[in-house]
């Protein structure tokens, strides 16, 4: 796989965009609507799905890892890094496999990614707290993964349509195939 300066620059821009979306998401008072701790829409997943579909799994993993590390660095939360990275890596692996299978739309891939993210975070919680009691929270998280995944899937589908209509990524899609 040939890595071009253009692709590196795009990955850097997408990482910054994902960080911005992640930060902006903190301003949405979702806890007032769904009073469960740790519930998020996962807006940065729009960038992850974009990278996965247009740049490939390798670039998407790199963007995810950079976003997790930088987000944790900016927030000053080492424990946040563990939860973010564990959930994000499992979600990315699931989404990459599902995307490669071609059996699900971006909506299905997004919902499964949201569910996998929650499962990954619960695995981190079990490891940190050294008890499986925290798994009782998993069904609630999985129930919220469906609407959150549908919302980010819809946002991703809109971004995909706009990008394809603009034609700005034709060269990158060719590079991805090489």
C-alpha positions in Angstrom: 0.0 0.0 0.0 1.4 3.3 -1.1 0.9 6.1 1.4 0.8 9.6 -0.2 1.3 13.0 1.4 -2.3 13.8 0.3 -3.6 10.8 2.2 -1.6 11.6 5.3 -2.9 15.2 5.2 -6.4 14.0 4.8 -6.0 11.6 7.8 -4.7 14.5 9.9 -7.7 16.7 8.9 -10.1 13.9 9.6 -8.5 13.3 13.0 -8.9 17.0 13.8 -12.5 16.8 12.7 -13.2 13.7 14.8 -11.6 15.5 17.8 -13.8 18.5 17.2 -16.9 16.5 16.9 -16.1 14.5 20.1 -15.5 17.8 22.0 -18.7 19.4 20.6 -20.7 16.3 21.6 -19.8 17.0 25.2 -21.9 20.2 24.9 -25.1 18.2 24.0 -27.0 17.7 27.2 -28.0 14.1 26.2 -28.1 13.2 29.9 -31.2 15.3 30.3 -33.0 13.2 27.7 -31.5 9.8 28.6 -30.4 9.9 32.2 -27.8 7.1 31.9 -24.1 7.7 32.6 -21.7 7.5 29.7 -24.4 7.8 27.0 -23.1 9.6 23.8 -24.3 9.8 20.2 -20.8 9.0 18.9 -20.6 11.8 16.4 -16.9 11.1 15.8 -18.0 7.8 14.4 -19.2 9.7 11.3 -15.5 10.4 10.6 -14.5 6.9 11.4 -17.1 5.5 9.0 -16.1 8.0 6.3 -12.4 7.0 6.7 -13.3 3.3 6.6 -15.4 3.6 3.4 -13.2 6.1 1.5 -9.7 5.5 2.8 -9.7 1.9 4.0 -9.4 0.1 7.3 -5.8 1.0 7.9 -6.3 4.7 7.7 -9.5 4.5 9.7 -7.7 2.6 12.5 -4.9 5.2 12.5 -7.4 8.1 12.7 -9.2 6.3 15.6 -6.1 5.7 17.6 -4.8 9.2 17.1 -8.3 10.6 18.1 -8.3 8.4 21.2 -4.8 9.4 22.3 -5.2 13.1 21.6 -8.7 13.3 23.1 -7.4 11.7 26.3 -4.3 14.0 26.3 -6.5 17.1 25.9 -9.0 15.9 28.5 -6.3 14.8 30.9 -7.9 11.4 31.4 -5.8 8.3 31.3 -8.8 6.1 32.3 -10.8 7.8 29.5 -8.1 6.6 27.1 -8.6 3.0 28.2 -12.3 3.1 27.8 -12.2 5.0 24.5 -9.5 2.9 23.0 -11.0 -0.4 24.0 -14.5 0.5 22.8 -13.2 2.2 19.7 -10.9 -0.7 18.6 -13.6 -3.3 19.0 -16.1 -1.1 17.2 -13.6 -0.5 14.3 -12.8 -4.2 14.0 -16.5 -5.1 13.8 -17.3 -2.3 11.4 -14.3 -3.2 9.1 -15.4 -6.8 9.0 -19.1 -5.9 8.3 -18.1 -3.4 5.7 -15.9 -5.9 4.0 -18.7 -8.5 3.9 -20.9 -6.0 2.0 -24.0 -7.4 3.7 -25.0 -4.3 5.7 -25.7 -0.7 4.8 -23.9 2.1 6.5 -26.8 2.2 9.0 -26.3 -1.5 10.0 -22.5 -1.1 10.2 -23.0 2.0 12.4 -25.5 0.3 14.7 -23.2 -2.7 15.1 -20.2 -0.5 15.7 -22.1 1.4 18.4 -23.0 -1.9 20.1 -19.5 -3.2 19.8 -18.2 0.1 21.3 -20.4 -0.4 24.3 -19.3 -4.0 24.7 -15.6 -3.0 24.5 -16.1 -0.3 27.1 -17.8 -2.9 29.4 -14.9 -5.2 29.0 -12.6 -2.3 30.1 -14.9 -1.7 33.0 -14.7 -5.3 34.1 -10.9 -5.2 33.9 -10.6 -2.0 35.8 -13.2 -2.7 38.5 -12.3 -6.4 38.6 -16.0 -7.5 38.8 -18.6 -8.7 36.3 -21.3 -6.8 38.2 -20.9 -3.9 35.8 -22.2 -6.1 33.0 -25.7 -5.5 34.4 -25.5 -2.1 32.7 -24.7 -3.6 29.3 -28.4 -4.2 28.2 -29.2 -0.5 28.8 -26.2 0.6 26.8 -27.1 -1.8 24.0 -30.6 -0.4 23.8 -29.1 3.1 23.4 -26.7 1.8 20.7 -29.5 1.3 18.2 -30.8 4.9 18.1 -27.3 6.3 18.4 -26.0 4.1 15.6 -29.0 5.0 13.4 -28.3 8.7 13.9 -24.6 8.5 13.1 -25.4 6.1 10.2 -27.8 8.7 8.8 -25.3 11.5 9.2 -22.7 9.3 7.5 -25.0 8.5 4.6 -25.6 12.2 4.1 -21.8 12.9 4.2 -21.2 10.0 1.7 -23.8 11.4 -0.7 -22.4 14.9 -0.5 -18.8 13.7 -1.0 -19.7 11.4 -3.9 -21.7 14.2 -5.6 -18.8 16.6 -5.3 -16.3 14.2 -6.8 -13.5 15.5 -4.6 -12.3 12.0 -3.5 -12.1 10.2 -6.9 -8.3 10.1 -6.7 -8.3 8.7 -3.2 -10.8 6.0 -4.0 -8.5 5.0 -6.9 -5.5 5.0 -4.5 -7.4 2.8 -2.0 -8.0 0.2 -4.7 -4.3 0.0 -5.7 
